[in-house]
Amino acid sequence: RKEVEQDPGPFNVPEGATVAFNCTYSNSASQSFFWYRQDCRKEPKLLMSVYSSGNEDGRFTAQLNRASQYISLLIRDSKLSDSATYLCVVIAYGGSQGNLIFGKGTKLSVKP
Amino acid sequence: EPEVTQTPSHQVTQMGQEVILRCVPISNHLYFYWYRQILGQKVEFLVSFYNNEISEKSEIFDDQFSVERPDGSNFTLKIRSTKLEDSAMYFCASSEGTGLYTNQPQHFGDGTRLSIL
Protein backbone atom coordinates (compact mmCIF):
# COMPACT_ATOMS: atom_id res chain seq x y z
CA ARG A 1 0.00 0.00 0.00
CA LYS A 2 1.34 3.43 -0.94
CA GLU A 3 2.28 5.57 2.05
CA VAL A 4 0.63 8.74 0.81
CA GLU A 5 -2.09 8.63 -1.81
CA GLN A 6 -3.71 11.54 -3.57
CA ASP A 7 -6.46 12.18 -6.09
CA PRO A 8 -4.98 11.34 -9.48
CA GLY A 9 -6.09 14.56 -11.21
CA PRO A 10 -5.60 16.57 -13.29
CA PHE A 11 -8.19 19.07 -12.13
CA ASN A 12 -9.15 21.63 -14.76
CA VAL A 13 -11.23 24.44 -13.29
CA PRO A 14 -12.28 27.97 -14.31
CA GLU A 15 -11.02 31.02 -12.46
CA GLY A 16 -13.04 31.67 -9.35
CA ALA A 17 -13.94 28.03 -8.78
CA THR A 18 -13.56 26.20 -5.49
CA VAL A 19 -11.49 23.04 -5.70
CA ALA A 20 -10.76 20.36 -3.10
CA PHE A 21 -7.88 17.92 -2.94
CA ASN A 22 -7.88 14.79 -0.83
CA CYS A 23 -5.07 12.71 0.54
CA THR A 24 -4.83 9.56 2.65
CA TYR A 25 -1.81 8.24 4.51
CA SER A 26 -1.11 4.71 5.61
CA ASN A 27 1.03 5.16 8.72
CA SER A 28 -1.25 5.84 11.66
CA ALA A 29 1.73 7.09 13.66
CA SER A 30 2.30 9.99 11.26
CA GLN A 31 2.82 13.14 13.26
CA SER A 32 3.19 16.14 10.98
CA PHE A 33 1.39 17.05 7.81
CA PHE A 34 1.92 19.61 5.09
CA TRP A 35 0.74 20.73 1.71
CA TYR A 36 3.45 21.76 -0.72
CA ARG A 37 3.00 23.07 -4.23
CA GLN A 38 5.33 22.34 -7.09
CA ASP A 39 5.47 24.23 -10.34
CA CYS A 40 6.69 22.40 -13.43
CA ARG A 41 10.35 21.41 -13.03
CA LYS A 42 10.71 23.51 -9.89
CA GLU A 43 11.29 22.71 -6.25
CA PRO A 44 8.48 21.90 -3.82
CA LYS A 45 7.42 25.00 -1.89
CA LEU A 46 5.59 24.89 1.40
CA LEU A 47 2.01 26.00 1.04
CA MET A 48 0.85 25.34 4.57
CA SER A 49 1.20 23.06 7.54
CA VAL A 50 -1.88 21.09 8.55
CA TYR A 51 -2.98 21.17 12.16
CA SER A 52 -5.35 18.83 13.96
CA SER A 53 -7.95 21.55 14.44
CA GLY A 54 -7.82 22.56 10.79
CA ASN A 55 -6.34 25.82 9.64
CA GLU A 56 -6.91 28.52 7.09
CA ASP A 57 -4.57 30.82 5.24
CA GLY A 58 -6.42 33.27 3.03
CA ARG A 59 -8.15 31.29 0.29
CA PHE A 60 -6.63 28.00 1.46
CA THR A 61 -8.11 25.72 4.11
CA ALA A 62 -6.52 22.50 5.31
CA GLN A 63 -8.23 19.80 7.34
CA LEU A 64 -6.87 16.73 9.09
CA ASN A 65 -8.86 13.68 10.20
CA ARG A 66 -6.55 11.42 12.18
CA ALA A 67 -9.17 8.73 12.70
CA SER A 68 -9.63 8.35 8.93
CA GLN A 69 -5.98 9.17 8.15
CA TYR A 70 -7.22 11.77 5.71
CA ILE A 71 -6.01 15.25 4.81
CA SER A 72 -7.72 17.78 2.60
CA LEU A 73 -6.95 21.10 0.97
CA LEU A 74 -9.64 23.50 -0.19
CA ILE A 75 -8.85 26.38 -2.50
CA ARG A 76 -11.51 29.05 -2.85
CA ASP A 77 -11.75 31.63 -5.62
CA SER A 78 -9.08 29.95 -7.76
CA LYS A 79 -6.56 32.18 -9.52
CA LEU A 80 -4.57 31.46 -12.67
CA SER A 81 -1.46 31.53 -10.47
CA ASP A 82 -2.80 28.59 -8.45
CA SER A 83 -2.03 26.31 -11.40
CA ALA A 84 0.56 23.84 -10.08
CA THR A 85 0.89 20.34 -8.68
CA TYR A 86 -0.21 20.06 -5.05
CA LEU A 87 1.77 17.62 -2.93
CA CYS A 88 0.45 16.01 0.22
CA VAL A 89 3.35 15.39 2.59
CA VAL A 90 3.62 13.60 5.93
CA ILE A 91 6.35 12.97 8.47
CA ALA A 92 6.10 9.58 10.08
CA TYR A 93 7.03 8.79 13.65
CA GLY A 94 9.91 6.37 13.94
CA GLY A 95 12.51 8.33 12.08
CA SER A 96 15.09 10.06 14.19
CA GLN A 97 14.72 13.10 11.99
CA GLY A 98 11.57 14.05 10.19
CA ASN A 99 12.12 13.03 6.60
CA LEU A 100 9.20 13.88 4.37
CA ILE A 101 7.06 11.30 2.61
CA PHE A 102 5.48 12.75 -0.51
CA GLY A 103 2.39 11.85 -2.41
CA LYS A 104 2.65 11.84 -6.15
CA GLY A 105 0.71 15.09 -6.34
CA THR A 106 -2.44 16.34 -7.96
CA LYS A 107 -2.14 18.69 -10.89
CA LEU A 108 -4.38 21.74 -10.97
CA SER A 109 -4.96 23.86 -14.06
CA VAL A 110 -6.96 27.04 -13.59
CA LYS A 111 -8.31 28.41 -16.87
CA PRO A 112 -9.46 31.95 -17.64
CA GLU B 1 13.87 35.77 2.77
CA PRO B 2 16.77 33.34 3.36
CA GLU B 3 16.88 30.43 0.96
CA VAL B 4 18.62 27.17 0.24
CA THR B 5 20.96 27.44 -2.75
CA GLN B 6 22.15 24.59 -4.93
CA THR B 7 24.87 24.34 -7.56
CA PRO B 8 25.11 23.53 -10.35
CA SER B 9 21.59 23.95 -11.70
CA HIS B 10 22.25 21.33 -14.36
CA GLN B 11 24.98 18.65 -14.45
CA VAL B 12 25.63 16.38 -17.41
CA THR B 13 27.94 13.45 -16.68
CA GLN B 14 29.07 10.28 -18.40
CA MET B 15 27.93 7.02 -16.84
CA GLY B 16 30.48 5.72 -14.37
CA GLN B 17 31.82 9.14 -13.48
CA GLU B 18 31.69 10.68 -10.04
CA VAL B 19 29.51 13.71 -9.44
CA ILE B 20 29.25 16.11 -6.50
CA LEU B 21 26.15 18.18 -5.95
CA ARG B 22 26.45 21.18 -3.68
CA CYS B 23 24.04 22.88 -1.35
CA VAL B 24 24.19 25.83 1.00
CA PRO B 25 21.42 25.43 3.58
CA ILE B 26 19.75 28.33 5.38
CA SER B 27 22.30 29.62 7.85
CA ASN B 28 20.53 28.99 11.17
CA HIS B 29 19.19 25.58 10.16
CA LEU B 30 20.63 22.47 11.76
CA TYR B 31 18.93 19.66 9.87
CA PHE B 32 19.75 18.85 6.29
CA TYR B 33 18.28 16.53 3.68
CA TRP B 34 18.64 15.29 0.15
CA TYR B 35 15.69 14.22 -1.98
CA ARG B 36 15.43 13.23 -5.60
CA GLN B 37 12.67 13.31 -8.18
CA ILE B 38 12.84 11.23 -11.32
CA LEU B 39 10.97 12.93 -14.15
CA GLY B 40 7.24 12.34 -13.82
CA GLN B 41 7.53 10.62 -10.45
CA LYS B 42 7.15 11.65 -6.84
CA VAL B 43 9.77 13.27 -4.66
CA GLU B 44 11.72 10.59 -2.77
CA PHE B 45 13.74 10.89 0.42
CA LEU B 46 17.43 9.97 0.18
CA VAL B 47 19.16 10.97 3.40
CA SER B 48 18.95 13.20 6.44
CA PHE B 49 21.90 14.70 8.30
CA TYR B 50 22.38 16.32 11.67
CA ASN B 51 25.37 17.12 13.83
CA ASN B 52 27.79 15.88 11.16
CA GLU B 53 26.18 12.46 10.99
CA ILE B 54 23.65 10.70 8.84
CA SER B 55 20.41 10.43 10.82
CA GLU B 56 18.50 8.27 8.41
CA LYS B 57 18.79 7.01 4.86
CA SER B 58 16.46 5.34 2.43
CA GLU B 59 17.12 2.17 0.47
CA ILE B 60 17.93 4.34 -2.53
CA PHE B 61 20.95 5.72 -0.68
CA ASP B 62 23.32 2.81 -1.28
CA ASP B 63 27.12 2.62 -1.09
CA GLN B 64 27.47 4.74 -4.21
CA PHE B 65 26.10 7.73 -2.34
CA SER B 66 27.74 9.79 0.38
CA VAL B 67 27.11 13.13 2.05
CA GLU B 68 29.44 15.54 3.71
CA ARG B 69 29.44 18.90 5.39
CA PRO B 70 33.02 19.91 4.59
CA ASP B 71 32.79 23.35 6.20
CA GLY B 72 30.29 25.45 8.09
CA SER B 73 28.14 26.26 5.13
CA ASN B 74 28.20 23.60 2.39
CA PHE B 75 26.37 20.28 2.35
CA THR B 76 27.31 17.96 -0.50
CA LEU B 77 25.95 14.81 -2.09
CA LYS B 78 28.43 12.62 -3.92
CA ILE B 79 27.57 9.82 -6.31
CA ARG B 80 30.69 7.73 -6.85
CA SER B 81 29.95 5.85 -10.05
CA THR B 82 26.86 7.22 -11.73
CA LYS B 83 24.31 5.03 -13.47
CA LEU B 84 21.73 5.94 -16.08
CA GLU B 85 18.98 5.55 -13.49
CA ASP B 86 20.58 8.26 -11.33
CA SER B 87 19.26 10.82 -13.81
CA ALA B 88 16.84 12.94 -11.79
CA MET B 89 16.30 16.27 -10.11
CA TYR B 90 18.12 16.36 -6.78
CA PHE B 91 16.77 18.67 -4.09
CA CYS B 92 18.55 19.76 -0.97
CA ALA B 93 16.42 20.88 1.99
CA SER B 94 17.05 22.26 5.43
CA SER B 95 14.99 22.89 8.52
CA GLU B 96 15.35 24.56 11.86
CA GLY B 97 13.83 21.63 13.76
CA THR B 98 13.10 18.00 13.05
CA GLY B 99 9.48 18.62 12.19
CA LEU B 100 8.39 15.47 13.98
CA TYR B 101 6.35 17.20 16.66
CA THR B 102 6.66 20.85 15.82
CA ASN B 103 5.43 21.10 12.23
CA GLN B 104 8.62 22.97 11.39
CA PRO B 105 8.81 22.76 7.62
CA GLN B 106 11.68 21.88 5.38
CA HIS B 107 12.76 24.49 2.86
CA PHE B 108 13.94 23.28 -0.51
CA GLY B 109 16.61 24.55 -2.87
CA ASP B 110 15.68 24.89 -6.53
CA GLY B 111 17.43 21.64 -7.37
CA THR B 112 20.19 20.25 -9.56
CA ARG B 113 19.09 18.46 -12.67
CA LEU B 114 21.47 15.52 -13.14
CA SER B 115 21.63 13.93 -16.58
CA ILE B 116 23.66 10.74 -16.98
CA LEU B 117 24.68 9.87 -20.54
Boltz contact constraints between the chains, C-beta under 6 A:
constraints:
  - contact:
      token1: [A, 31]
      token2: [B, 100]
      max_distance: 6.0
  - contact:
      token1: [A, 32]
      token2: [B, 99]
      max_distance: 6.0
  - contact:
      token1: [A, 32]
      token2: [B, 103]
      max_distance: 6.0
  - contact:
      token1: [A, 43]
      token2: [B, 91]
      max_distance: 6.0
  - contact:
      token1: [A, 43]
      token2: [B, 108]
      max_distance: 6.0
  - contact:
      token1: [A, 43]
      token2: [B, 110]
      max_distance: 6.0
  - contact:
      token1: [A, 43]
      token2: [B, 111]
      max_distance: 6.0
  - contact:
      token1: [A, 44]
      token2: [B, 108]
      max_distance: 6.0
  - contact:
      token1: [A, 46]
      token2: [B, 105]
      max_distance: 6.0
  - contact:
      token1: [A, 49]
      token2: [B, 103]
      max_distance: 6.0
  - contact:
      token1: [A, 91]
      token2: [B, 99]
      max_distance: 6.0
  - contact:
      token1: [A, 91]
      token2: [B, 100]
      max_distance: 6.0
  - contact:
      token1: [A, 95]
      token2: [B, 56]
      max_distance: 6.0
  - contact:
      token1: [A, 96]
      token2: [B, 55]
      max_distance: 6.0
  - contact:
      token1: [A, 96]
      token2: [B, 56]
      max_distance: 6.0
  - contact:
      token1: [A, 97]
      token2: [B, 31]
      max_distance: 6.0
  - contact:
      token1: [A, 97]
      token2: [B, 48]
      max_distance: 6.0
  - contact:
      token1: [A, 97]
      token2: [B, 50]
      max_distance: 6.0
  - contact:
      token1: [A, 97]
      token2: [B, 55]
      max_distance: 6.0
  - contact:
      token1: [A, 97]
      token2: [B, 56]
      max_distance: 6.0
  - contact:
      token1: [A, 97]
      token2: [B, 98]
      max_distance: 6.0
  - contact:
      token1: [A, 98]
      token2: [B, 98]
      max_distance: 6.0
  - contact:
      token1: [A, 98]
      token2: [B, 99]
      max_distance: 6.0
  - contact:
      token1: [A, 98]
      token2: [B, 100]
      max_distance: 6.0
  - contact:
      token1: [A, 99]
      token2: [B, 45]
      max_distance: 6.0
  - contact:
      token1: [A, 99]
      token2: [B, 48]
      max_distance: 6.0
  - contact:
      token1: [A, 99]
      token2: [B, 56]
      max_distance: 6.0
  - contact:
      token1: [A, 102]
      token2: [B, 42]
      max_distance: 6.0
  - contact:
      token1: [A, 102]
      token2: [B, 43]
      max_distance: 6.0
  - contact:
      token1: [A, 104]
      token2: [B, 42]
      max_distance: 6.0
